[in-house]
Amino acid sequence: MTGEQVADLHIHTTASDGVLTPVETVHEAVRAGVAAIAITDHDTLGGIPEAVEAGRHAGLTVVPGVEINTDFGQSEVHMLGYFIDMESGPLKDELEKLRGYRTDRARAMVEKLRESGIMITFDMVKEIAGSASIGRPHVARAIVQAGYCGGLNGAFGKYLVRGAPGYVPRSKLSPFTAIEIICASGGVAAMAHPGSSKHDELIPQFAEAGMKGLEVYHTDHSSHARRHYKKLAEKYGLIATGGSDFHGPDVLKKVPIGHATVPVEVVDHLREAAGIR
């Protein structure tokens, strides 16, 4: 996509598990040379106002978004929402519940870890998270900070994945419920990194339920996967979205903003799908 304006529509900030603030993220996007980004923090809209304002000053389009983590069977399915109404009652209520579940889960993880001899505290996790929506990365950072692991990959693999001493199952939320909530907020629902979810059979069902986008271009998608999901997007009339899934430096997956992009015109398609003129 060299030579044309591009958008990175999957980006996280310190409002969830990213390491750059919303303002720093905007400045990084400007340095990366993208024309537009979407702030899609996990289960929170907290970073959007600051990013939108910073984008306005920097001449960068910032799409208000969210990433809602859901479950289907024993696997995760993540749903992105674009151009959501930040004042939507149903969306705000559901995200508040999800953040509450995240906090309870992190507290339970700390308790299990302490029973296994990993003597971190929930206060440590809260301090690391700050005002962010608490998640496993913050628990992992506490493990590293306490000297039990040399890096985040080791902390996750040894203590926080399914079957590990500190693993606690998430509260279940259906991807269909996430689509419903996003649509009720006036937003456009898109399935995130379908290659990781491995539930292609659900894509037509999601489309029927109101989903209008599919993340074709993602850091974890090979060229073969991109071609495959582009065909599925075309088959079901879905907007082909894409983004880097940027979380910043010093994280599990070190990818820069702009690592996976779509033409900036996709932002217009999403805006139209949301009914915004």
C-alpha positions in Angstrom: 0.0 0.0 0.0 3.0 2.2 -0.5 2.4 5.6 -2.0 -1.2 6.0 -0.8 -2.7 7.3 2.4 -3.3 4.5 4.9 -5.1 3.9 8.1 -4.2 1.7 11.1 -7.6 0.7 12.6 -6.5 -1.4 15.6 -4.5 0.4 18.3 -4.3 0.2 22.1 -3.2 2.9 24.6 -2.7 3.1 28.4 -6.5 3.2 28.7 -6.2 -0.6 28.5 -3.1 -2.6 28.0 -1.0 -0.3 25.8 2.1 1.5 27.1 1.7 4.8 25.3 -0.8 7.4 26.4 -3.5 8.4 23.9 -1.5 11.6 23.1 1.7 9.8 22.8 0.0 7.3 20.5 -1.3 10.1 18.2 2.2 11.5 18.0 3.6 8.0 17.2 1.0 7.6 14.5 2.0 11.0 12.9 5.7 9.9 13.0 4.7 6.6 11.3 3.0 8.6 8.5 -0.5 7.1 8.7 -3.4 9.3 7.8 -5.9 7.8 10.3 -6.0 5.5 13.3 -8.7 3.9 15.4 -8.3 3.8 19.2 -9.7 0.3 20.1 -8.8 -0.3 23.7 -10.1 -3.4 25.5 -13.5 -2.8 27.1 -13.0 0.9 27.6 -13.6 4.2 25.8 -11.4 6.1 28.3 -8.6 7.0 25.8 -10.8 8.3 23.0 -11.5 11.9 24.0 -7.8 12.7 24.6 -6.7 11.0 21.4 -9.4 12.7 19.3 -8.3 16.1 20.6 -4.6 15.4 20.0 -5.5 14.1 16.5 -7.4 17.3 15.7 -4.3 19.4 16.6 -1.9 17.1 14.7 -4.1 16.7 11.6 -4.7 13.0 12.2 -8.1 11.4 11.9 -8.9 9.4 15.0 -11.8 7.0 14.8 -13.5 6.3 18.2 -13.5 2.5 18.7 -13.4 -0.3 21.2 -12.3 -4.0 21.3 -14.7 -6.2 23.2 -13.2 -9.6 24.3 -15.8 -12.4 24.0 -15.8 -16.2 24.2 -17.2 -18.9 22.0 -16.8 -22.4 23.4 -13.2 -22.7 24.7 -11.8 -20.0 22.5 -11.8 -16.2 22.4 -13.5 -14.1 19.7 -12.7 -10.4 19.8 -15.1 -7.9 18.3 -14.1 -4.4 17.2 -16.5 -1.5 17.2 -16.0 1.6 15.1 -17.6 5.0 15.2 -19.4 4.0 18.4 -21.5 6.6 20.3 -19.6 7.2 23.5 -22.7 8.3 25.2 -24.6 5.1 24.5 -26.1 3.9 27.7 -26.1 0.1 26.8 -22.5 0.3 25.7 -21.3 2.2 28.7 -23.2 -0.1 31.1 -21.8 -3.3 29.4 -18.2 -1.9 29.4 -18.5 -1.0 33.0 -19.5 -4.5 33.8 -16.7 -6.0 31.8 -14.1 -3.8 33.6 -15.6 -4.9 36.9 -15.1 -8.5 35.8 -11.5 -7.8 34.7 -10.8 -6.3 38.2 -12.3 -9.3 39.9 -10.4 -11.7 37.7 -7.1 -10.0 38.3 -7.7 -10.1 42.0 -8.4 -13.8 41.8 -5.2 -14.3 39.8 -3.1 -12.6 42.4 -4.7 -14.8 45.1 -3.9 -18.0 43.1 -0.4 -16.8 42.4 0.3 -16.1 46.1 -0.9 -19.7 46.9 1.7 -20.9 44.5 4.5 -18.8 46.1 4.4 -15.8 43.8 4.1 -13.1 46.4 2.8 -10.2 44.4 -0.1 -8.1 45.6 -3.2 -6.7 44.0 -2.0 -3.2 45.0 1.0 -3.7 42.8 -1.2 -4.6 39.9 -3.5 -1.6 40.5 -0.5 0.7 40.6 0.9 -0.7 37.3 -2.5 -0.4 35.7 -3.2 3.1 37.0 -6.5 4.3 35.5 -6.4 1.7 32.8 -8.8 -1.2 32.3 -7.0 -4.0 34.3 -6.0 -7.0 32.4 -3.5 -10.0 32.4 -0.7 -7.8 31.1 -0.7 -5.8 34.3 -0.5 -9.0 36.4 2.3 -10.1 34.2 4.2 -6.8 34.7 3.8 -7.3 38.5 5.3 -10.7 38.2 8.3 -9.4 36.3 8.6 -6.4 38.6 8.7 -8.7 41.6 11.6 -10.6 40.0 9.8 -13.9 39.3 10.4 -13.7 35.6 12.7 -11.9 33.3 10.1 -10.8 30.8 6.4 -10.6 29.9 6.5 -13.6 27.6 7.9 -15.8 30.4 5.3 -14.4 32.9 2.4 -15.2 30.6 3.7 -18.6 29.6 4.6 -19.8 33.1 1.9 -18.3 35.2 -1.1 -16.8 33.3 -2.1 -19.0 30.4 -4.8 -21.7 30.6 -3.6 -24.5 32.9 -1.0 -22.3 34.6 -0.9 -21.6 38.3 -2.4 -18.1 38.1 -4.9 -18.7 35.3 -8.5 -17.7 36.1 -11.3 -18.1 33.4 -12.9 -14.9 32.2 -16.6 -14.1 32.7 -18.2 -15.3 29.5 -19.7 -12.8 27.0 -21.1 -13.9 23.7 -19.7 -12.4 20.5 -23.4 -12.0 19.3 -24.1 -9.9 22.4 -21.0 -7.8 21.6 -22.3 -7.2 18.1 -25.7 -6.3 19.5 -24.2 -3.8 21.9 -22.0 -2.2 19.3 -24.9 -1.8 16.8 -27.1 -0.4 19.5 -24.5 2.3 20.1 -24.6 3.3 16.4 -21.3 1.7 15.7 -20.0 -0.7 13.1 -19.0 -4.2 14.4 -16.0 -6.0 12.9 -14.5 -9.3 13.8 -10.9 -8.9 15.0 -8.0 -11.1 13.8 -10.2 -14.0 12.6 -7.1 -16.0 11.9 -6.4 -16.2 15.6 -10.0 -17.0 16.6 -10.3 -19.8 14.0 -14.0 -19.7 13.8 -14.6 -18.9 10.2 -17.9 -20.8 10.4 -19.3 -18.0 12.5 -18.6 -15.2 10.0 -21.8 -15.6 8.1 -23.8 -15.8 11.4 -22.1 -12.7 12.6 -22.9 -10.9 9.3 -26.6 -11.9 9.7 -26.5 -10.6 13.3 -25.4 -7.2 12.1 -21.6 -7.3 11.8 -20.4 -5.2 8.9 -16.6 -5.5 9.0 -13.9 -8.2 9.0 -10.3 -7.5 10.0 -8.6 -8.9 6.9 -5.3 -7.2 7.4 -3.6 -7.9 10.8 -0.1 -8.4 12.1 -0.8 -12.1 12.7 -2.2 -12.8 9.3 0.0 -14.3 6.7 -0.4 -13.3 3.0 -2.4 -16.4 2.5 -4.7 -15.6 5.5 -5.2 -12.1 4.1 -6.3 -13.4 0.7 -8.6 -15.9 2.4 -10.3 -13.3 4.6 -10.5 -10.8 1.8 -12.5 -13.4 -0.2 -14.8 -14.0 2.8 -15.3 -10.3 3.3 -16.3 -10.0 -0.3 -18.6 -13.1 -0.1 -20.5 -11.7 2.9 -20.5 -8.1 1.9 -18.2 -7.0 4.8 -15.9 -4.0 4.9 -12.3 -5.3 4.9 -10.7 -3.6 7.8 -7.2 -3.9 9.2 -4.6 -2.7 11.8 -1.4 -3.4 13.6 -2.9 -4.3 17.0 -0.2 -1.9 18.3 0.4 -1.9 22.1 3.6 0.0 22.2 7.2 -0.8 23.0 8.1 -3.2 25.9 5.1 -5.5 25.2 4.6 -9.1 24.2 4.2 -8.3 20.6 6.5 -5.5 19.4 4.9 -4.2 16.2 4.9 -0.5 15.1 1.9 1.6 14.1 1.4 1.0 10.4 2.6 -2.6 10.5 -0.8 -3.6 9.0 -3.0 -1.0 7.3 -5.9 -0.4 4.9 -6.5 2.5 2.5 -7.7 5.5 4.3 -10.9 5.3 2.2 -12.0 2.4 4.5 -12.6 5.0 7.2 -15.2 6.6 5.0 -16.8 3.2 4.3 -17.0 2.6 8.1 -18.4 6.1 8.7 -21.1 5.6 6.0 -21.9 2.2 7.5 -22.4 3.9 10.8 -24.8 6.4 9.2 -22.5 9.4 9.7 -22.6 12.0 7.0 
